[in-house]
Amino acid sequence: MTRQLLDVLAYKASEFHGSHDRWPNTLDELVTYVGISNLSNDAWGGVFFFKKPDDVSHPGKIWSYGKDKSPGGRFMEKDVSVEFGVSSNRTTTSRR
């Protein structure tokens, strides 16, 4: 469930960029745009984090620290993230 939500949010961040000619500044701004009244925690009860793209060479990122609720982790405790941004005038997303 967390992976799917991150994918949707990354897609919507790109959509926001297309509509507003800028990236959302915060996760709250993105969530409001998407129409989610209350973003729940990830599948493990942790919070989501957001970093907007700096420029064309530094993508944005939305992530969760995963099951262990701390950075990094291995196997099932690994962080869940999706990157988004502009590269060669097209929006891209990548999963980690």
DSSP file (Angstrom, degrees, kcal/mol; ACC not computed):
  #  RESIDUE AA STRUCTURE BP1 BP2  ACC     N-H-->O    O-->H-N    N-H-->O    O-->H-N    TCO  KAPPA ALPHA  PHI   PSI    X-CA   Y-CA   Z-CA
    1    1 A M     >        0   0    0      0, 0.0     4,-2.1     0, 0.0     5,-0.2   0.000 360.0 360.0 360.0 -40.7    0.0    0.0    0.0
    2    2 A T  H  >  +     0   0    0      1,-0.2     4,-2.4     2,-0.2     5,-0.2   0.927 360.0  51.2 -62.5 -45.3    2.8    2.4    0.8
    3    3 A R  H  > S+     0   0    0      1,-0.2     4,-2.2     2,-0.2    -1,-0.2   0.922 110.6  48.5 -57.8 -46.7    4.5    1.8   -2.6
    4    4 A Q  H  > S+     0   0    0      1,-0.2     4,-2.2     2,-0.2    -1,-0.2   0.897 110.9  50.1 -63.4 -41.2    1.3    2.5   -4.5
    5    5 A L  H  X S+     0   0    0     -4,-2.1     4,-2.6     1,-0.2    -1,-0.2   0.908 110.1  50.3 -64.6 -41.8    0.6    5.7   -2.6
    6    6 A L  H  X S+     0   0    0     -4,-2.4     4,-2.4     2,-0.2    -1,-0.2   0.899 109.7  51.4 -63.1 -40.1    4.1    7.0   -3.2
    7    7 A D  H  X S+     0   0    0     -4,-2.2     4,-2.2     2,-0.2    -2,-0.2   0.921 111.3  47.2 -61.7 -44.0    3.7    6.2   -6.9
    8    8 A V  H  X S+     0   0    0     -4,-2.2     4,-2.7     2,-0.2    -2,-0.2   0.923 112.0  49.9 -63.8 -44.6    0.5    8.2   -7.0
    9    9 A L  H  X S+     0   0    0     -4,-2.6     4,-2.1     1,-0.2    -2,-0.2   0.891 110.5  49.9 -63.6 -39.3    1.9   11.1   -5.1
   10   10 A A  H  X S+     0   0    0     -4,-2.4     4,-1.8     2,-0.2    -1,-0.2   0.915 111.9  48.2 -65.0 -42.2    4.9   11.3   -7.5
   11   11 A Y  H  X S+     0   0    0     -4,-2.2     4,-2.1     1,-0.2    -2,-0.2   0.925 112.5  48.5 -61.9 -44.4    2.6   11.2  -10.5
   12   12 A K  H  X S+     0   0    0     -4,-2.7     4,-2.9     1,-0.2    -2,-0.2   0.826 106.0  57.5 -67.8 -31.3    0.5   13.9   -9.0
   13   13 A A  H  X S+     0   0    0     -4,-2.1     4,-2.2     2,-0.2    -1,-0.2   0.910 108.7  46.7 -63.2 -40.9    3.6   16.0   -8.2
   14   14 A S  H  X S+     0   0    0     -4,-1.8     4,-2.0     2,-0.2    -2,-0.2   0.891 111.9  50.2 -66.3 -39.8    4.4   15.9  -11.9
   15   15 A E  H  X S+     0   0    0     -4,-2.1     4,-1.9     2,-0.2    -2,-0.2   0.917 108.9  52.2 -63.2 -43.4    0.8   16.8  -12.8
   16   16 A F  H  X S+     0   0    0     -4,-2.9     4,-2.7     1,-0.2     6,-0.3   0.922 108.0  52.2 -56.6 -46.0    1.0   19.7  -10.3
   17   17 A H  H  X S+     0   0    0     -4,-2.2     4,-1.9     1,-0.2     5,-0.3   0.899 108.7  50.3 -59.3 -42.2    4.2   20.9  -12.1
   18   18 A G  H  < S+     0   0    0     -4,-2.0    -1,-0.2     1,-0.2    -2,-0.2   0.846 116.4  41.2 -64.8 -34.4    2.4   20.8  -15.4
   19   19 A S  H  < S+     0   0    0     -4,-1.9    -2,-0.2    -5,-0.1    -1,-0.2   0.814 128.3  27.3 -82.6 -32.4   -0.5   22.8  -14.1
   20   20 A H  H  < S-     0   0    0     -4,-2.7    -2,-0.2     2,-0.3    -3,-0.2   0.446  94.4-126.3-113.2  -3.6    1.4   25.4  -12.0
   21   21 A D  S  < S+     0   0    0     -4,-1.9     2,-0.3    -5,-0.3    -4,-0.2   0.807  86.1  70.3  56.7  32.0    4.8   25.5  -13.8
   22   22 A R  S    S-     0   0    0     -6,-0.3    -2,-0.3    -5,-0.3    -1,-0.2  -0.957  86.5-102.8-162.1 162.8    6.5   24.8  -10.5
   23   23 A W        -     0   0    0     -2,-0.3    -9,-0.1    30,-0.1    29,-0.1  -0.636  46.8 -93.5 -89.1 151.4    6.9   21.9   -8.1
   24   24 A P        -     0   0    0      0, 0.0    -1,-0.1     0, 0.0     3,-0.1  -0.385  29.7-144.4 -59.6 142.2    4.9   21.7   -4.8
   25   25 A N  S    S+     0   0    0      1,-0.1    27,-0.3    27,-0.1     2,-0.3   0.782  75.3  16.4 -80.2 -28.2    6.9   23.2   -2.0
   26   26 A T  S  > S-     0   0    0      1,-0.1     4,-1.8    25,-0.1     5,-0.1  -0.910  75.1-111.7-140.8 164.0    5.7   20.8    0.7
   27   27 A L  H  > S+     0   0    0     -2,-0.3     4,-3.0     1,-0.2     5,-0.2   0.881 118.3  57.1 -63.5 -38.2    4.0   17.4    1.1
   28   28 A D  H  > S+     0   0    0      1,-0.2     4,-2.4     2,-0.2    -1,-0.2   0.904 105.3  50.1 -60.1 -41.4    1.0   19.3    2.5
   29   29 A E  H  > S+     0   0    0      2,-0.2     4,-2.0     1,-0.2    -1,-0.2   0.909 113.2  46.5 -63.8 -41.2    0.7   21.4   -0.6
   30   30 A L  H  X S+     0   0    0     -4,-1.8     4,-2.4     2,-0.2    -2,-0.2   0.924 111.8  50.2 -65.6 -45.1    0.8   18.2   -2.8
   31   31 A V  H  X>S+     0   0    0     -4,-3.0     5,-1.9     1,-0.2     4,-1.6   0.886 110.1  50.7 -62.7 -39.7   -1.7   16.4   -0.6
   32   32 A T  H  <5S+     0   0    0     -4,-2.4    -1,-0.2    -5,-0.2    -2,-0.2   0.920 110.3  49.9 -62.9 -43.9   -4.1   19.3   -0.8
   33   33 A Y  H  <5S+     0   0    0     -4,-2.0    -2,-0.2     1,-0.2    -1,-0.2   0.901 110.5  49.6 -60.5 -42.0   -3.7   19.4   -4.6
   34   34 A V  H  <5S-     0   0    0     -4,-2.4    -1,-0.2    -5,-0.1    -2,-0.2   0.802 113.8-120.7 -68.3 -29.1   -4.5   15.7   -4.8
   35   35 A G  T  <5 +     0   0    0     -4,-1.6     2,-0.7     1,-0.3    -3,-0.2   0.649  59.8 147.8  95.8  17.7   -7.5   16.1   -2.6
   36   36 A I      < -     0   0    0     -5,-1.9    -1,-0.3     1,-0.2     3,-0.3  -0.781  32.7-161.8 -85.6 118.9   -6.5   13.8    0.2
   37   37 A S  S    S+     0   0    0     -2,-0.7     2,-0.3     1,-0.3    -1,-0.2   0.819  79.1  13.7 -73.8 -29.8   -8.1   15.4    3.3
   38   38 A N  S    S-     0   0    0     -3,-0.1     2,-0.5    -7,-0.1    -1,-0.3  -0.808  73.9-144.3-150.0 103.0   -5.9   13.5    5.8
   39   39 A L        -     0   0    0     -2,-0.3     9,-0.1    -3,-0.3    -8,-0.0  -0.542  24.1-145.0 -70.8 119.1   -2.7   11.7    4.7
   40   40 A S        -     0   0    0     -2,-0.5     8,-0.1     1,-0.1     3,-0.1  -0.249  23.7 -91.0 -76.5 171.1   -2.5    8.6    6.8
   41   41 A N        -     0   0    0      1,-0.2     6,-0.2     6,-0.1    -1,-0.1  -0.194  52.5 -84.2 -71.5 171.3    0.8    7.1    7.9
   42   42 A D    >   -     0   0    0      4,-2.8     3,-2.0     1,-0.1    -1,-0.2  -0.050  56.3 -82.0 -67.7-179.0    2.7    4.5    5.9
   43   43 A A  T 3  S+     0   0    0      1,-0.3    -1,-0.1     2,-0.1    -2,-0.1   0.666 132.0  48.2 -62.5 -16.6    1.8    0.8    6.2
   44   44 A W  T 3  S-     0   0    0      2,-0.1    -1,-0.3     3,-0.0     3,-0.1   0.264 122.3 -99.9-108.2   9.4    4.0    0.6    9.4
   45   45 A G  S <  S+     0   0    0     -3,-2.0    -2,-0.1     1,-0.3     2,-0.1   0.511  82.6 127.5  86.4   4.8    2.6    3.7   11.2
   46   46 A G        -     0   0    0      1,-0.1    -4,-2.8    20,-0.1    -1,-0.3  -0.354  58.8-104.3 -88.3 173.0    5.5    5.9   10.2
   47   47 A V        -     0   0    0     -6,-0.2    18,-0.5    -2,-0.1     2,-0.3  -0.512  26.1-118.2 -94.3 163.2    5.3    9.3    8.5
   48   48 A F  E     -A   64   0A   0     -2,-0.2     2,-0.3    16,-0.1    16,-0.2  -0.736  23.3-151.0 -96.8 150.9    6.1   10.3    4.9
   49   49 A F  E     -A   63   0A   0     14,-2.9    14,-2.1    -2,-0.3     2,-0.4  -0.880   8.0-161.0-121.6 154.9    8.9   12.7    4.0
   50   50 A F  E     +A   62   0A   0     -2,-0.3     2,-0.4    12,-0.2    12,-0.2  -0.999  14.1 177.4-141.8 136.3    9.1   15.1    1.0
   51   51 A K  E     -A   61   0A   0     10,-2.5    10,-2.7    -2,-0.4   -25,-0.1  -0.968  24.3-140.1-136.4 121.4   11.8   16.9   -0.8
   52   52 A K        -     0   0    0     -2,-0.4   -27,-0.1   -27,-0.3    33,-0.0  -0.413  37.3 -85.8 -77.1 157.7   11.0   19.0   -3.9
   53   53 A P        -     0   0    0      0, 0.0     7,-0.1     0, 0.0   -30,-0.1  -0.362  29.9-153.6 -61.2 139.9   13.3   18.9   -6.9
   54   54 A D        -     0   0    0      4,-1.5     2,-0.3     1,-0.3    -2,-0.0   0.903  67.4 -43.3 -79.2 -44.7   16.1   21.5   -6.6
   55   55 A D  B >  S-D   58   0B   0      3,-0.7     3,-1.1    31,-0.1    -1,-0.3  -0.864  83.0 -57.8-164.6-165.8   16.6   21.9  -10.4
   56   56 A V  T 3  S+     0   0    0     -2,-0.3    32,-0.1     1,-0.2    33,-0.0   0.710 132.1  46.8 -66.4 -18.0   16.8   19.7  -13.5
   57   57 A S  T 3  S+     0   0    0      1,-0.2    -1,-0.2    30,-0.1    30,-0.1   0.512 106.1  59.4-102.1  -4.1   19.7   17.7  -12.1
   58   58 A H  B <  S-D   55   0B   0     -3,-1.1    -4,-1.5    28,-0.1    -3,-0.7  -0.875  77.0-152.3-126.4  98.5   18.4   17.0   -8.6
   59   59 A P        -     0   0    0      0, 0.0    26,-0.3     0, 0.0    -5,-0.2  -0.174  17.5-111.9 -67.3 160.9   15.1   15.1   -8.5
   60   60 A G  E     - B   0  84A   0     24,-3.6    24,-1.8    -7,-0.1     2,-0.3  -0.354  31.6-153.0 -81.1 171.4   12.5   15.4   -5.8
   61   61 A K  E     -AB  51  83A   0    -10,-2.7   -10,-2.5    22,-0.2     2,-0.4  -0.994  17.5-167.8-151.5 139.9   11.8   12.5   -3.5
   62   62 A I  E     +AB  50  82A   0     20,-2.4    20,-2.2    -2,-0.3     2,-0.3  -0.999  31.9 161.6-123.8 130.4    8.9   11.2   -1.4
   63   63 A W  E     -AB  49  81A   0    -14,-2.1   -14,-2.9    -2,-0.4     2,-0.3  -0.958  35.1-150.9-150.8 165.4    9.8    8.5    1.1
   64   64 A S  E     -AB  48  80A   0     16,-2.6    16,-2.3    -2,-0.3   -16,-0.1  -0.965  27.1-130.9-130.5 145.8    9.0    6.4    4.2
   65   65 A Y      > -     0   0    0    -18,-0.5     5,-0.7    -2,-0.3     3,-0.4   0.494  50.5-142.5 -78.4  -1.4   11.6    4.9    6.4
   66   66 A G  T > 5 -     0   0    0      1,-0.2     3,-1.4     3,-0.2    -1,-0.2  -0.248  48.0 -21.9  79.1-162.1    9.7    1.6    6.2
   67   67 A K  T 3 5S+     0   0    0      9,-0.6    -1,-0.2    11,-0.4    10,-0.1   0.826 136.6  47.4 -58.4 -39.0    9.1   -1.0    8.8
   68   68 A D  T 3 5S-     0   0    0     -3,-0.4    -1,-0.3     9,-0.4    -2,-0.2   0.557  97.7-137.7 -84.3  -5.9   12.0   -0.1   11.1
   69   69 A K  T < 5 +     0   0    0     -3,-1.4    -3,-0.2    -4,-0.2    -2,-0.1   0.744  69.6  98.2  58.0  27.2   11.1    3.6   11.0
   70   70 A S  S   <S-     0   0    0     -5,-0.7    -2,-0.2     7,-0.3    -1,-0.2  -0.985  84.3 -82.6-141.2 153.6   14.8    4.6   10.6
   71   71 A P  S    S+     0   0    0      0, 0.0     2,-0.4     0, 0.0    -6,-0.1  -0.145  95.9   2.6 -57.2 144.9   17.0    5.6    7.6
   72   72 A G  S    S+     0   0    0      1,-0.1     7,-0.9     0, 0.0    -4,-0.1  -0.660  70.5 163.9  86.8-132.8   18.4    2.8    5.6
   73   73 A G        -     0   0    0     -2,-0.4     2,-0.3     5,-0.2     6,-0.2  -0.106  30.5-109.5  97.4 162.9   17.6   -0.8    6.5
   74   74 A R    >   -     0   0    0      4,-0.1     3,-2.5    -2,-0.1     4,-0.1  -0.934  68.3 -20.6-130.4 153.4   17.9   -4.1    4.8
   75   75 A F  G >  S+     0   0    0     -2,-0.3     3,-1.3     1,-0.3     0, 0.0  -0.271 135.2   3.1  54.3-119.6   15.5   -6.5    3.3
   76   76 A M  G 3  S+     0   0    0      1,-0.3    -9,-0.6    -2,-0.1    -1,-0.3   0.625 132.7  57.9 -74.5 -12.7   12.0   -5.9    4.8
   77   77 A E  G <  S+     0   0    0     -3,-2.5    -9,-0.4   -10,-0.1    -7,-0.3   0.324  80.3 126.8 -96.4   7.3   13.2   -2.9    6.9
   78   78 A K    <   -     0   0    0     -3,-1.3   -11,-0.4    -5,-0.2    -5,-0.2  -0.287  67.9-101.6 -66.4 147.2   14.4   -1.0    3.8
   79   79 A D        -     0   0    0     -7,-0.9     2,-0.5    -6,-0.2   -14,-0.2  -0.310  29.7-139.5 -61.7 152.0   13.2    2.5    3.1
   80   80 A V  E     +B   64   0A   0    -16,-2.3   -16,-2.6     2,-0.0     2,-0.3  -0.981  35.7 155.8-116.8 124.8   10.5    2.9    0.5
   81   81 A S  E     -B   63   0A   0     -2,-0.5    15,-1.7   -18,-0.2     2,-0.3  -0.967  30.8-158.8-147.7 161.2   10.9    5.9   -1.9
   82   82 A V  E     -BC  62  95A   0    -20,-2.2   -20,-2.4    -2,-0.3     2,-0.3  -0.990  14.6-151.2-139.9 135.9   10.1    7.4   -5.2
   83   83 A E  E     +BC  61  94A   0     11,-2.8    11,-1.8    -2,-0.3     2,-0.3  -0.798  16.6 177.7-104.8 150.1   12.0   10.1   -7.0
   84   84 A F  E     +BC  60  93A   0    -24,-1.8   -24,-3.6    -2,-0.3     2,-0.3  -0.980  17.9 108.9-146.7 155.9   10.4   12.6   -9.4
   85   85 A G  E     - C   0  92A   0      7,-1.3     7,-2.3    -2,-0.3     2,-0.5  -0.983  59.8 -59.2 163.7-169.6   11.6   15.5  -11.5
   86   86 A V  E     + C   0  91A   0     -2,-0.3     2,-0.4   -31,-0.3     5,-0.2  -0.895  41.6 166.8-110.6 130.2   12.4   16.9  -14.8
   87   87 A S  E >  S- C   0  90A   0      3,-2.2     3,-1.1    -2,-0.5   -30,-0.1  -0.966  75.4 -10.5-140.8 123.1   15.1   15.4  -17.1
   88   88 A S  T 3  S-     0   0    0     -2,-0.4     3,-0.1     1,-0.2    -1,-0.1   0.893 127.0 -58.2  54.6  43.1   15.4   16.4  -20.8
   89   89 A N  T 3  S+     0   0    0      1,-0.2     2,-0.4   -33,-0.0    -1,-0.2   0.721 118.1  99.9  61.7  24.9   12.0   18.2  -20.6
   90   90 A R  E <  S-C   87   0A   0     -3,-1.1    -3,-2.2     2,-0.0     2,-0.3  -0.998  75.0-113.9-138.1 147.6   10.0   15.2  -19.5
   91   91 A T  E     -C   86   0A   0     -2,-0.4     2,-0.3    -5,-0.2    -5,-0.2  -0.576  37.1-174.8 -79.5 136.1    8.8   14.1  -16.1
   92   92 A T  E     -C   85   0A   0     -7,-2.3    -7,-1.3    -2,-0.3     2,-0.4  -0.941  13.4-165.3-130.4 152.7   10.4   11.0  -14.8
   93   93 A T  E     -C   84   0A   0     -2,-0.3     2,-0.3    -9,-0.2    -9,-0.2  -0.982   6.9-173.8-130.6 148.2    9.9    8.8  -11.7
   94   94 A S  E     -C   83   0A   0    -11,-1.8   -11,-2.8    -2,-0.4     2,-0.3  -0.993  14.8-136.7-140.2 150.0   12.1    6.1  -10.3
   95   95 A R  E      C   82   0A   0     -2,-0.3   -13,-0.2   -13,-0.2   -15,-0.0  -0.789 360.0 360.0-107.4 147.6   11.7    3.7   -7.5
   96   96 A R              0   0    0    -15,-1.7   -14,-0.1    -2,-0.3    -1,-0.1   0.277 360.0 360.0-132.0 360.0   14.2    2.7   -4.8
